[in-house]
Amino acid sequence: MVTIKVQKIFISFKGEGSLNKTGTVKKGDKNFESVLTYLEDKYFYNGGDSDAEVIVSWNKQEVKEDHWISFYGTNSTVSSAIKRCRSGIEAVRYDHDGAELFFNISCVRPLHTVLKVKK
């Protein structure tokens, strides 16, 4: 039998507001807004390195049960997403590499609208 221990680590701010380790915060947590502000500032005008990525996770089970989809980013897309739809963010998971933003499904357009129409 394998036992997996999951620990939720809440952030604490030190000095200039650097994040302490990793963490997950949800809407309603006392530091939720300050985490969003920190991530918005951290990733503002940040093109990322050659490994920068943006991942959209549209999991049917999460949509059905939690009513959200997630965006993971390691560049300025994180800041832009927070600016565009801050009120639609339900939770944030972050580490030193990037941030995953969980958006309420009602705030997200269908994924096929990302593509340009080419005929």
C-alpha positions as CSV (number, residue, x, y, z in Angstrom):
1,M,0.0,0.0,0.0
2,V,1.2,3.5,-0.9
3,T,0.4,6.4,1.3
4,I,0.6,9.9,-0.2
5,K,0.6,12.8,2.2
6,V,-0.7,16.0,0.7
7,Q,0.1,19.2,2.5
8,K,-1.4,22.6,1.8
9,I,1.2,25.3,2.3
10,F,0.0,28.8,2.6
11,I,2.2,31.7,1.6
12,S,3.9,34.1,3.8
13,F,5.5,37.3,2.6
14,K,9.0,38.3,3.4
15,G,10.6,41.6,2.7
16,E,9.6,42.8,-0.8
17,G,6.8,40.3,-1.1
18,S,8.7,37.2,-2.4
19,L,6.8,34.0,-2.1
20,N,7.8,31.5,0.5
21,K,8.1,28.0,-1.1
22,T,4.9,26.9,-2.9
23,G,1.3,27.1,-2.2
24,T,-2.4,27.0,-3.0
25,V,-4.9,29.7,-2.1
26,K,-8.6,29.8,-2.8
27,K,-11.0,32.7,-3.2
28,G,-12.0,33.6,0.4
29,D,-8.6,32.9,1.9
30,K,-7.3,36.0,3.7
31,N,-4.2,36.3,1.5
32,F,-5.9,35.4,-1.9
33,E,-5.9,39.0,-3.2
34,S,-2.4,39.7,-2.1
35,V,-1.2,36.5,-3.9
36,L,-2.9,37.6,-7.1
37,T,-1.3,41.1,-6.8
38,Y,2.1,39.5,-6.2
39,L,1.8,37.2,-9.2
40,E,0.5,39.9,-11.4
41,D,3.5,42.1,-10.6
42,K,6.0,39.2,-10.8
43,Y,5.0,38.1,-14.2
44,F,4.2,41.5,-15.7
45,Y,6.4,42.1,-18.8
46,N,8.1,38.7,-18.3
47,G,8.6,36.9,-21.6
48,G,10.1,33.9,-19.9
49,D,13.1,31.9,-21.1
50,S,13.3,29.5,-24.0
51,D,11.4,26.9,-21.9
52,A,8.5,29.3,-21.1
53,E,5.1,27.7,-21.5
54,V,1.3,28.2,-21.3
55,I,-0.9,25.2,-20.7
56,V,-4.7,25.1,-20.7
57,S,-6.2,22.1,-18.8
58,W,-9.8,21.6,-19.7
59,N,-10.7,18.5,-17.7
60,K,-14.3,17.4,-18.1
61,Q,-14.4,16.1,-14.5
62,E,-13.1,19.3,-13.1
63,V,-15.6,21.3,-15.1
64,K,-18.5,19.1,-13.9
65,E,-17.5,18.9,-10.3
66,D,-15.5,22.1,-9.5
67,H,-16.9,24.3,-12.3
68,W,-13.4,25.5,-13.3
69,I,-10.6,25.1,-15.8
70,S,-7.0,25.8,-15.2
71,F,-4.3,27.9,-17.0
72,Y,-0.6,27.3,-16.1
73,G,2.0,29.8,-17.2
74,T,5.6,30.7,-16.7
75,N,5.5,34.1,-18.4
76,S,3.5,37.3,-18.8
77,T,0.4,35.3,-19.7
78,V,-0.1,34.9,-16.0
79,S,-0.1,38.6,-15.4
80,S,-2.4,39.2,-18.4
81,A,-4.9,36.6,-17.3
82,I,-5.1,38.1,-13.8
83,K,-5.7,41.6,-15.3
84,R,-8.3,40.4,-17.7
85,C,-10.4,38.3,-15.4
86,R,-9.4,38.7,-11.8
87,S,-12.9,38.2,-10.5
88,G,-13.2,34.8,-12.3
89,I,-10.2,33.3,-10.5
90,E,-11.4,30.7,-8.0
91,A,-8.0,29.4,-6.8
92,V,-4.2,29.7,-7.5
93,R,-1.5,27.1,-7.2
94,Y,2.1,28.4,-7.6
95,D,5.7,27.5,-7.2
96,H,9.0,29.1,-8.1
97,D,8.6,28.1,-11.8
98,G,5.1,29.3,-12.5
99,A,1.5,29.7,-11.5
100,E,-1.7,27.8,-12.2
101,L,-4.9,29.9,-12.2
102,F,-8.2,28.1,-11.8
103,F,-11.0,30.1,-13.6
104,N,-14.7,29.7,-13.1
105,I,-16.0,28.0,-16.3
106,S,-18.5,30.8,-16.8
107,C,-15.6,33.2,-17.4
108,V,-14.0,31.1,-20.2
109,R,-14.8,31.0,-23.8
110,P,-14.8,27.7,-25.7
111,L,-11.3,26.6,-26.5
112,H,-11.8,26.5,-30.3
113,T,-12.1,30.4,-30.3
114,V,-8.4,30.5,-29.7
115,L,-7.9,29.6,-33.3
116,K,-8.0,32.1,-36.2
117,V,-10.4,31.2,-39.0
118,K,-8.4,30.3,-42.1
119,K,-10.1,29.4,-45.4
